[in-house]
């Protein structure tokens, strides 16, 4: 099913409930270069056989400048031109890198995504953010450039490891927290195994998340206002992810708990919401506790992209489905981190 979504910088073709093989028909007359990782390439070798393919190591360690240079050199070897189409087939790391490379190679070539993880389907592939890490700082270098298309082929979820299902649901829970109280309630009353066993319910949740993110980005593509809400749980979460090398969804879940602790102090969020969130994360096999070095986390937060002079824009909740943006002094965040650490 084709759906076209218009953003200020361009239109994205969404191919829902499709198969990757559709792309070979759509782009039969264009040079296509596929970018994927070793995990996906080993699970689906037939998709890449006989096609120009760049295979990367999986994981965050690939999201750096040296990988970008390596890919660009391979594109030169393939004699790629400004008419070449790059297709990232993988999770969020692959889509981030593919979009970034496409934005800078020859000053910009077209690209598209085939997300293979749940997290990428509901969040990472959507919205036009493309980036790489700089040392300990996640996505410090990047662009906002929309893909030509995003194709959803749910066959990839059949080989998704259990931990990656949990990572994806961390972002789904995030949408419930910031936008959709009904979704938050639905998630509270269900389980990960229930969604895995019910493809219709799962597809409905994916569709809701895609719609929430697209609607937000259409309003604020370059993150001057409402798009910042999508960072709920990500500010402290990114720092924890970087320092302790835990998966993105796990870090976001912990980051959401810390954000609720802050919200209790600055918006009067009912502490029961934090407890409901903790129980919900547990139902989806996400960790809720990790021992952190508060000063190391604060060191990264003080150079966060969302930092102003003496504050950082933080996403806080007034209630499930009701989020806001507040510039917070660093001592408020540090205090919440200390409370979180003391409770572990």
C-alpha positions as CSV (number, residue, x, y, z in Angstrom):
1,X,0.0,0.0,0.0
2,X,1.5,3.3,-1.1
3,X,1.0,6.4,1.0
4,X,2.6,9.8,0.3
5,X,3.5,12.0,3.2
6,X,4.5,15.6,2.4
7,X,7.1,17.4,4.5
8,X,8.4,20.9,4.0
9,X,11.6,19.6,2.4
10,X,9.9,16.9,0.2
11,X,7.5,14.0,-0.2
12,X,8.2,10.5,1.2
13,X,6.6,7.5,-0.4
14,X,5.6,5.0,2.3
15,X,5.2,1.4,1.1
16,X,3.3,-0.4,3.9
17,X,2.8,-4.1,4.0
18,X,5.2,-4.6,1.1
19,X,8.1,-6.7,0.0
20,X,11.7,-5.6,-0.6
21,X,11.5,-7.2,-4.1
22,X,9.1,-4.4,-5.1
23,X,12.2,-2.1,-5.1
24,X,13.9,-4.0,-7.9
25,X,10.8,-3.2,-10.1
26,X,10.5,0.4,-9.1
27,X,14.1,1.3,-9.7
28,X,15.1,-1.1,-12.4
29,X,16.6,1.7,-14.5
30,X,18.6,3.3,-11.8
31,X,21.9,2.4,-10.2
32,X,21.1,1.2,-6.7
33,X,23.7,0.7,-3.9
34,X,22.5,-1.3,-0.9
35,X,23.9,-0.6,2.6
36,X,23.3,-3.1,5.3
37,X,25.1,-4.8,8.2
38,X,26.5,-8.3,8.7
39,X,23.6,-9.6,10.7
40,X,21.0,-8.7,8.0
41,X,23.2,-9.8,5.2
42,X,23.8,-13.2,6.8
43,X,20.1,-13.8,7.5
44,X,18.9,-12.7,4.0
45,X,21.7,-13.4,1.6
46,X,19.4,-13.8,-1.4
47,X,18.3,-10.1,-1.1
48,X,21.9,-8.9,-1.7
49,X,23.3,-11.5,-4.1
50,X,24.4,-9.9,-7.4
51,X,23.7,-6.4,-6.2
52,X,26.1,-3.5,-5.4
53,X,26.2,-3.9,-1.6
54,X,28.2,-2.3,1.2
55,X,28.1,-4.5,4.4
56,X,29.0,-2.8,7.7
57,X,29.7,-4.1,11.2
58,X,26.5,-3.9,13.3
59,X,26.1,-1.6,16.3
60,X,26.8,2.0,17.3
61,X,30.6,1.6,16.8
62,X,29.9,1.9,13.0
63,X,28.3,5.3,13.4
64,X,31.4,7.4,13.0
65,X,33.3,9.5,10.5
66,X,35.7,6.7,9.4
67,X,32.7,4.6,8.3
68,X,31.3,7.5,6.2
69,X,34.6,7.9,4.4
70,X,34.9,4.2,3.8
71,X,31.4,4.1,2.3
72,X,32.1,7.1,0.1
73,X,35.2,5.4,-1.2
74,X,33.2,2.3,-2.0
75,X,30.6,4.5,-3.9
76,X,33.5,5.9,-6.0
77,X,34.5,2.3,-6.8
78,X,31.0,1.6,-7.9
79,X,31.2,4.7,-10.1
80,X,28.2,6.1,-8.3
81,X,26.8,9.4,-9.6
82,X,24.3,12.0,-8.4
83,X,21.6,9.8,-9.9
84,X,22.5,6.8,-7.8
85,X,20.0,5.7,-5.2
86,X,21.3,4.5,-1.8
87,X,19.0,2.0,0.1
88,X,19.7,1.3,3.7
89,X,18.4,-2.1,4.8
90,X,18.7,-2.5,8.5
91,X,18.1,-1.0,11.9
92,X,18.6,2.6,13.1
93,X,22.3,2.5,12.8
94,X,22.1,1.6,9.1
95,X,19.4,4.2,8.3
96,X,21.3,6.9,10.2
97,X,24.5,6.2,8.3
98,X,22.8,5.8,4.9
99,X,20.9,9.0,5.2
100,X,24.0,10.9,6.3
101,X,26.2,9.5,3.5
102,X,23.5,10.3,1.0
103,X,23.3,13.9,2.3
104,X,27.0,14.5,1.8
105,X,28.1,12.3,-1.1
106,X,28.5,14.6,-4.2
107,X,26.5,17.1,-2.1
108,X,23.5,14.9,-2.0
109,X,22.0,11.8,-3.6
110,X,18.6,10.2,-3.2
111,X,18.1,7.5,-0.6
112,X,15.5,5.2,0.8
113,X,15.1,2.9,3.8
114,X,13.9,-0.6,4.5
115,X,13.8,-0.8,8.3
116,X,14.4,-4.3,9.6
117,X,13.9,-3.7,13.4
118,X,10.8,-2.7,15.2
119,X,12.5,0.3,16.7
120,X,13.5,1.5,13.2
121,X,10.0,0.9,11.9
122,X,8.3,3.0,14.5
123,X,10.9,5.7,15.0
124,X,14.5,5.7,13.7
125,X,13.7,5.5,9.9
126,X,11.1,8.3,10.1
127,X,11.5,12.1,10.1
128,X,14.6,12.8,8.1
129,X,17.2,12.9,10.9
130,X,20.5,11.3,9.8
131,X,23.6,11.4,11.8
132,X,26.8,9.9,13.2
133,X,28.4,10.0,16.6
134,X,31.4,12.1,17.6
135,X,33.3,10.4,20.4
136,X,30.9,10.0,23.3
137,X,28.4,12.4,21.8
138,X,25.5,10.7,19.9
139,X,24.4,12.1,16.6
140,X,26.6,15.2,17.1
141,X,27.2,15.4,13.3
142,X,24.1,15.1,11.1
143,X,21.6,16.4,8.6
144,X,17.9,16.6,8.2
145,X,17.0,15.2,4.8
146,X,14.0,13.2,3.9
147,X,14.3,9.8,2.2
148,X,12.7,9.2,-1.1
149,X,10.8,6.2,0.3
150,X,10.4,3.9,3.3
151,X,9.3,0.4,2.7
152,X,7.8,-1.8,5.4
153,X,8.5,-5.5,5.0
154,X,7.4,-7.2,8.2
155,X,9.1,-10.5,7.3
156,X,12.2,-9.1,9.0
157,X,10.5,-9.1,12.3
158,X,10.3,-13.0,12.1
159,X,14.1,-13.1,12.7
160,X,14.3,-10.2,15.2
161,X,16.0,-11.2,18.4
162,X,14.0,-11.0,21.6
163,X,16.0,-8.1,22.9
164,X,15.3,-6.1,19.8
165,X,11.6,-6.5,20.3
166,X,12.0,-5.0,23.7
167,X,14.1,-2.1,22.3
168,X,11.3,-1.3,19.8
169,X,8.7,-1.2,22.4
170,X,10.6,1.3,24.4
171,X,10.0,3.8,21.6
172,X,6.3,2.7,21.4
173,X,5.9,3.3,25.1
174,X,7.5,6.7,24.5
175,X,4.7,7.7,22.1
176,X,2.1,6.7,24.6
177,X,3.8,8.8,27.3
178,X,4.1,12.0,25.2
179,X,1.1,11.9,22.8
180,X,-1.4,9.1,23.4
181,X,-2.8,8.3,26.8
182,X,-5.0,5.6,25.2
183,X,-2.0,3.9,23.7
184,X,-0.2,4.1,27.1
185,X,-3.2,2.4,28.7
186,X,-3.4,-0.2,26.0
187,X,0.3,-1.0,26.5
188,X,-0.2,-1.3,30.3
189,X,-2.9,-3.8,29.8
190,X,-1.0,-6.0,27.3
191,X,2.4,-7.7,27.1
192,X,5.2,-8.1,24.6
193,X,4.2,-11.8,23.9
194,X,0.6,-10.8,23.2
195,X,1.7,-8.3,20.5
196,X,4.1,-10.8,19.0
197,X,1.3,-13.3,18.7
198,X,-1.2,-10.8,17.2
199,X,0.0,-9.4,13.9
200,X,-3.1,-7.2,13.5
201,X,-2.6,-5.6,17.0
202,X,1.1,-5.1,16.3
203,X,0.4,-3.5,12.9
204,X,-2.1,-1.1,14.5
205,X,0.5,0.0,17.1
206,X,3.2,0.5,14.3
207,X,0.7,2.6,12.3
208,X,-0.2,4.8,15.3
209,X,3.5,5.5,16.0
210,X,4.3,6.2,12.4
211,X,1.4,8.6,12.2
212,X,2.4,10.4,15.5
213,X,5.9,10.9,14.3
214,X,4.9,12.0,10.8
215,X,2.4,14.5,12.1
216,X,4.9,16.0,14.5
217,X,7.7,16.3,11.8
218,X,5.3,17.8,9.3
219,X,4.7,20.6,11.8
220,X,8.3,21.1,12.9
221,X,10.7,19.4,10.6
222,X,13.8,21.1,11.9
223,X,13.1,20.7,15.6
224,X,12.5,24.2,16.6
225,X,9.5,23.4,18.8
226,X,7.1,20.4,19.0
227,X,9.4,17.9,17.5
228,X,11.6,18.2,20.6
229,X,8.9,16.2,22.4
230,X,10.2,13.1,20.6
231,X,13.3,13.4,22.7
232,X,11.4,12.2,25.8
233,X,13.7,9.8,27.7
234,X,16.5,10.5,25.2
235,X,18.5,13.2,26.9
236,X,19.7,11.2,29.9
237,X,19.1,8.0,27.9
238,X,21.7,8.9,25.2
239,X,24.3,9.7,27.9
240,X,23.6,6.4,29.7
241,X,23.6,4.5,26.3
242,X,27.0,5.9,25.4
243,X,28.7,5.4,28.8
244,X,27.4,1.9,29.6
245,X,27.1,0.5,26.1
246,X,23.5,-0.7,26.6
247,X,21.0,-0.9,23.7
248,X,19.2,2.2,22.7
249,X,15.7,1.1,23.8
250,X,17.0,0.0,27.2
251,X,18.6,3.4,27.7
252,X,15.5,5.3,26.6
253,X,13.4,3.3,29.1
254,X,15.7,4.3,31.9
255,X,15.8,7.9,30.6
256,X,12.0,8.0,30.7
257,X,12.0,7.0,34.3
258,X,14.5,9.8,35.1
259,X,12.4,12.2,33.1
260,X,9.4,11.2,35.2
261,X,11.4,11.9,38.4
262,X,12.2,15.4,37.0
263,X,8.6,15.8,36.0
264,X,7.4,15.1,39.5
265,X,9.6,18.0,40.7
266,X,8.8,20.5,38.0
267,X,5.3,19.8,36.7
268,X,3.7,18.0,39.7
269,X,3.4,14.7,37.7
270,X,1.6,12.2,39.9
271,X,4.3,9.8,41.2
272,X,1.9,7.0,40.3
273,X,2.7,7.6,36.7
274,X,6.3,6.8,37.3
275,X,5.3,3.5,38.9
276,X,2.9,2.7,36.0
277,X,5.8,3.4,33.6
278,X,8.2,1.2,35.6
279,X,5.7,-1.7,35.5
280,X,5.0,-1.2,31.8
281,X,8.7,-1.3,31.0
282,X,9.1,-4.5,33.0
283,X,6.2,-6.1,31.0
284,X,8.1,-5.5,27.9
285,X,11.3,-6.9,29.3
286,X,13.1,-3.6,29.5
287,X,15.5,-2.9,32.4
288,X,14.5,-0.2,35.0
289,X,17.7,-0.2,37.0
290,X,21.3,0.5,36.2
291,X,24.1,1.8,38.4
292,X,25.3,5.1,37.0
293,X,28.1,7.5,37.8
294,X,26.1,10.8,38.1
295,X,29.1,13.0,37.4
296,X,30.0,11.2,34.2
297,X,26.4,11.4,32.9
298,X,26.3,15.1,33.7
299,X,29.6,15.6,31.9
300,X,28.0,14.4,28.7
301,X,24.7,16.2,29.3
302,X,26.6,19.5,29.6
303,X,27.6,19.2,26.0
304,X,24.2,17.9,24.7
305,X,22.9,19.3,21.4
306,X,19.8,20.7,23.2
307,X,21.9,22.7,25.7
308,X,21.5,26.4,26.0
309,X,24.0,28.5,28.0
310,X,23.2,27.2,31.5
311,X,20.2,25.0,30.8
312,X,19.1,22.1,28.6
313,X,15.7,21.6,27.0
314,X,14.1,18.7,28.7
315,X,10.9,16.9,27.9
316,X,8.7,16.5,30.9
317,X,5.2,15.1,31.5
318,X,2.2,16.6,33.2
319,X,0.3,13.3,32.7
320,X,0.4,10.4,30.2
321,X,-0.2,11.9,26.8
322,X,0.6,15.4,27.9
323,X,4.3,16.4,27.4
324,X,6.0,19.7,27.4
325,X,9.4,21.3,26.8
326,X,11.2,23.0,29.7
327,X,14.7,24.6,29.8
328,X,16.0,23.2,33.1
329,X,19.1,24.1,35.1
330,X,21.7,21.3,35.2
331,X,21.3,21.1,39.0
332,X,17.7,20.0,38.6
333,X,18.7,17.2,36.3
334,X,21.6,16.2,38.6
335,X,19.3,16.0,41.6
336,X,17.0,13.7,39.7
337,X,19.9,11.5,38.7
338,X,21.1,11.3,42.3
339,X,17.6,10.2,43.4
340,X,17.5,7.6,40.6
341,X,20.9,6.3,41.6
342,X,20.0,6.2,45.3
343,X,16.9,4.2,44.6
344,X,18.8,1.4,42.8
